[in-house]
Amino acid sequence: MMKKFGWGAVALIISSTSVLAADAVMEAPAVPPEVVDTMPAFSWAGGYIGMQGGYGWGNGDFYDGVASASDDFDGGRFGGFVGYNWDFGTSAVVGLEADLNYDWNENSYGAVDVGTGLNGSVRGRVGYAMDRVLLYAAGGWTATNFSVDGGGFDESETLHGWTLGAGFDYAITDRVFTRLEYRYNDYFEKEVLGVDTDFNQHVVNVGIGVKF
């Protein structure tokens, strides 16, 4: 009788232990999946405005029907730009930009001052975005005033031409970006005071802009 009771108690203990173990396994809390924070990709889409400065290396060729001459017109420059970018959910970015600048590149020949000053352009842009870096090429229409003053002369003409260049923008915050670019400006020949004038220019700009 005691043996039966003993074996019964042992069986009951084993059975209870198994049930508790099974309940422990069944009731173990599930481990939540690890949450991975993903930062949204930076977007260059939208409007922007900024200011820029730099240096221009200009060259003028002149021909009066008898003799020809050539000279350099180099100097600093300052201006501003405004534009708009579109993206397509990929790295491709296209945009349209306009700028207005002033060049200090006047040469003096005795009492006569010759040079260009106020200038601007409207350009289309095609770019490739790598998060906060935007590499781009740009080209379009440009114009500059060309003036001859002093010595009895007071003439100012607008030279029209084309511009082509490349550069990159870098976003230092979600709204503020910096810029470095090179462009080449080629103005069509025009007669100024009876002299055939052909002017072209290499320009390097640095700038800072704000997206909105």
C-alpha positions in Angstrom: 0.0 0.0 0.0 2.8 2.4 0.9 4.7 1.4 -2.3 1.6 2.3 -4.3 1.2 5.6 -2.6 4.9 6.4 -3.0 4.9 5.6 -6.7 1.7 7.6 -7.1 3.2 10.7 -5.4 6.3 10.4 -7.6 4.2 10.2 -10.8 2.1 13.1 -9.6 5.2 15.3 -9.0 6.7 14.3 -12.4 3.4 15.1 -14.2 3.1 18.5 -12.4 6.6 19.4 -13.3 6.1 18.6 -17.0 2.9 20.6 -17.1 4.6 23.6 -15.4 7.5 23.3 -17.9 5.2 23.2 -20.8 3.3 26.2 -19.5 6.6 28.1 -19.0 7.5 27.4 -22.7 4.0 28.3 -23.9 3.9 31.5 -21.9 7.3 32.9 -22.7 6.9 36.4 -24.1 7.7 36.8 -27.7 10.9 38.8 -28.5 9.8 41.9 -30.5 11.6 42.4 -33.8 14.5 44.8 -33.8 13.5 48.3 -35.0 15.9 49.8 -37.5 15.7 53.5 -37.9 16.0 54.6 -41.5 16.7 58.2 -42.4 14.7 59.5 -45.4 16.7 60.3 -48.5 17.6 63.9 -48.9 15.5 65.6 -51.7 16.8 68.4 -53.9 13.3 69.1 -55.2 11.8 72.6 -54.8 12.8 76.2 -55.1 15.9 77.9 -53.9 17.7 81.3 -53.8 21.3 82.2 -53.1 24.2 84.5 -53.6 27.6 83.9 -55.2 31.0 85.5 -55.9 34.1 84.5 -57.8 36.4 85.5 -60.5 36.2 85.9 -64.3 38.9 85.6 -67.0 37.7 87.4 -70.0 39.2 87.9 -73.5 38.2 90.5 -76.1 39.1 90.5 -79.8 38.6 93.7 -81.8 38.8 94.4 -85.5 38.0 97.9 -87.0 38.3 96.7 -90.7 42.0 97.6 -90.8 43.8 96.4 -87.7 43.0 93.8 -85.0 43.8 93.7 -81.3 43.2 91.4 -78.4 43.3 91.9 -74.6 42.4 90.2 -71.3 39.6 91.5 -69.1 39.9 89.8 -65.7 38.4 90.6 -62.4 36.2 89.7 -59.4 32.4 89.2 -59.6 29.4 89.1 -57.3 25.8 88.2 -57.8 22.7 86.1 -56.9 20.8 83.2 -58.3 17.3 81.7 -58.1 16.0 78.4 -59.4 13.8 75.3 -59.1 14.6 71.6 -59.1 12.5 68.6 -59.9 13.4 65.0 -59.1 11.6 61.7 -60.1 12.1 59.6 -57.0 15.5 58.6 -58.3 19.0 60.2 -58.4 18.2 62.2 -61.5 17.5 65.9 -60.9 16.5 68.5 -63.5 16.1 72.2 -62.9 15.9 75.7 -64.2 18.0 78.6 -62.9 18.5 82.3 -63.5 21.3 84.6 -62.2 22.3 88.2 -62.2 25.9 89.3 -61.5 28.3 92.2 -61.8 31.9 91.8 -63.1 34.7 94.2 -62.2 37.0 93.7 -65.2 37.5 97.1 -66.7 40.7 98.0 -68.7 41.9 101.6 -69.1 43.5 102.9 -72.3 44.6 106.4 -71.6 41.4 108.3 -70.8 39.2 105.5 -72.2 37.7 102.7 -70.0 36.6 99.5 -71.7 35.0 96.5 -70.0 31.9 94.5 -69.1 29.8 94.8 -65.9 26.2 93.8 -65.4 25.5 90.3 -66.8 23.1 87.4 -66.3 21.9 84.1 -67.7 19.0 81.6 -67.8 20.1 78.0 -67.8 18.7 74.5 -67.7 20.3 72.0 -65.3 20.7 68.3 -65.3 22.1 66.6 -62.2 22.9 63.4 -60.4 22.1 63.4 -56.6 24.1 61.3 -54.1 22.1 62.1 -51.0 23.4 65.6 -49.9 25.7 66.0 -52.9 24.3 67.2 -56.3 26.6 67.0 -59.3 25.2 69.0 -62.3 25.8 70.4 -65.8 24.1 73.5 -66.9 23.8 75.5 -70.1 21.7 78.2 -71.7 21.5 81.8 -72.7 23.7 84.6 -71.3 24.1 88.4 -71.8 26.4 91.1 -70.6 26.8 94.8 -71.1 30.0 96.1 -72.8 30.9 99.7 -72.3 33.4 102.2 -73.7 33.6 105.4 -71.6 35.8 108.5 -71.7 37.8 110.4 -74.2 34.7 111.6 -75.9 33.1 108.1 -76.0 30.0 107.0 -74.0 28.8 103.7 -75.5 27.1 100.7 -73.9 26.0 97.7 -75.8 24.4 94.3 -74.8 26.3 91.3 -75.9 24.2 88.0 -76.2 25.6 84.5 -76.2 25.6 81.1 -74.7 26.9 79.6 -71.5 27.9 76.1 -70.5 29.3 74.8 -67.2 29.3 72.2 -64.4 29.6 72.2 -60.6 28.2 70.7 -57.4 26.0 71.7 -54.6 26.4 70.3 -51.1 23.6 70.5 -48.5 25.1 71.4 -45.1 21.6 71.3 -43.5 18.2 70.4 -44.7 17.8 73.9 -46.1 21.2 75.5 -46.6 23.6 74.4 -49.3 27.0 75.5 -50.7 28.1 75.6 -54.3 31.2 75.5 -56.5 31.0 75.8 -60.2 32.8 76.6 -63.4 31.2 78.0 -66.5 32.3 79.3 -70.0 30.5 82.3 -71.5 30.8 82.9 -75.2 29.2 86.1 -76.5 28.3 86.6 -80.2 30.3 89.2 -82.2 28.8 92.7 -82.2 29.8 96.0 -83.6 30.6 98.6 -80.9 31.5 102.1 -82.2 32.3 100.7 -85.6 34.6 98.0 -84.1 33.8 94.3 -84.4 33.9 93.0 -80.8 34.1 89.4 -79.8 34.2 88.6 -76.1 34.4 85.3 -74.1 34.9 84.5 -70.5 35.9 81.7 -68.1 34.3 82.0 -64.7 34.6 80.2 -61.3 31.8 80.8 -58.7 31.4 79.9 -55.1 28.0 80.4 -53.5 25.6 79.7 -50.7 21.9 79.1 -51.1 18.7 78.3 -49.2 16.0 75.8 -50.2 12.3 76.5 -49.6 
